[in-house]
Amino acid sequence: MRTTVWPVAAALAEIESPGAERALVDVLRRRNWLVIAAAHRLFLRRGETGSDDLLIEALNREGNSTMADAFLNCGNARLADAGRAWAKKHGYEIWSVPPGPISLKWGGER
């Protein structure tokens, strides 16, 4: 199931559609960890207060090194700490990078 759900949820997170966004926000409320992890880019862009706890839980349950890297570089200190902890636990080395034109920022635009 993971192999099908992840790319679909990740694609929905990139669609600029109020309907897709509402559907994913509903998933956040229902705590579907796999879909939250796959759609983490949308939730980072939204940067809603209180969603960081759910994002950290999704990282720890269903996340991967790409998600941990996004957390480390998004500008949210709690998510950066969670990204570092996840990477250490899973034997990954991830790096902070200076902000650039393709950086994904907490509460920022694309």
Legacy VTK file of the C-alpha trace (Angstrom):
# vtk DataFile Version 3.0
C-alpha trace
ASCII
DATASET POLYDATA
POINTS 110 float
0.000 0.000 0.000
2.832 2.400 0.829
4.162 2.223 -2.722
0.822 3.428 -4.111
-0.206 5.920 -1.445
3.060 7.855 -1.188
3.291 9.123 -4.805
-0.414 9.951 -4.960
-0.370 11.947 -1.717
2.904 13.659 -2.682
1.405 14.671 -6.047
-1.760 16.006 -4.374
0.434 18.132 -2.115
1.863 19.883 -5.171
-1.451 20.592 -6.910
-2.632 24.144 -6.447
-6.228 23.174 -5.832
-8.365 24.133 -2.835
-10.057 20.720 -3.042
-6.781 18.798 -2.892
-5.549 20.973 -0.048
-8.792 20.497 1.938
-8.564 16.732 1.472
-4.998 16.656 2.769
-5.771 18.934 5.717
-8.564 16.521 6.615
-6.010 13.693 6.550
-3.870 15.707 8.969
-6.816 15.967 11.359
-7.480 12.216 11.064
-3.801 11.460 11.689
-3.153 9.265 8.665
0.605 9.163 9.237
1.550 7.734 5.839
-0.371 10.374 3.886
0.854 13.157 6.171
4.451 12.027 5.598
3.963 11.829 1.837
2.298 15.265 1.696
4.719 16.914 4.134
5.675 19.596 1.593
2.140 21.022 1.658
2.090 21.118 5.452
5.506 22.791 5.562
4.339 25.476 3.132
1.194 26.048 5.194
3.215 26.326 8.414
0.191 26.136 10.679
0.754 26.535 14.381
0.274 23.212 16.125
0.811 21.071 13.038
4.494 20.576 13.808
3.714 17.942 16.467
1.728 15.930 13.915
4.456 16.325 11.301
7.095 15.085 13.742
4.940 12.073 14.578
4.484 11.342 10.853
8.255 11.586 10.309
8.914 9.114 13.107
6.231 6.664 11.971
6.364 6.837 8.157
9.030 9.339 7.140
12.155 9.032 5.055
15.429 10.867 4.541
13.837 13.330 2.081
11.288 14.350 4.706
13.988 14.632 7.398
16.057 16.822 5.071
13.056 19.062 4.347
12.477 19.444 8.091
16.110 20.337 8.699
16.050 23.070 6.073
12.538 24.543 6.459
13.332 27.163 9.092
11.253 25.659 11.932
13.583 24.840 14.846
11.410 22.022 16.252
11.171 20.332 12.870
14.908 20.778 12.290
15.641 19.064 15.613
13.254 16.239 14.693
14.932 15.873 11.275
18.362 15.639 12.908
17.129 13.080 15.458
15.473 10.976 12.746
18.619 11.038 10.617
20.830 10.020 13.532
18.490 7.185 14.528
18.406 5.849 10.957
22.112 6.316 10.187
21.676 9.148 7.691
23.778 12.244 7.403
21.808 15.300 6.313
23.005 18.852 5.865
21.638 22.312 6.322
21.826 24.384 3.178
21.633 28.131 2.715
18.209 29.320 1.564
17.854 29.395 -2.188
15.197 29.762 -4.847
13.957 26.179 -4.448
14.073 26.065 -0.646
10.899 24.930 1.065
10.161 27.179 4.022
7.845 26.760 6.975
4.813 28.887 6.223
6.358 29.990 2.927
5.431 29.909 -0.693
6.661 27.436 -3.292
LINES 1 111
110 0 1 2 3 4 5 6 7 8 9 10 11 12 13 14 15 16 17 18 19 20 21 22 23 24 25 26 27 28 29 30 31 32 33 34 35 36 37 38 39 40 41 42 43 44 45 46 47 48 49 50 51 52 53 54 55 56 57 58 59 60 61 62 63 64 65 66 67 68 69 70 71 72 73 74 75 76 77 78 79 80 81 82 83 84 85 86 87 88 89 90 91 92 93 94 95 96 97 98 99 100 101 102 103 104 105 106 107 108 109
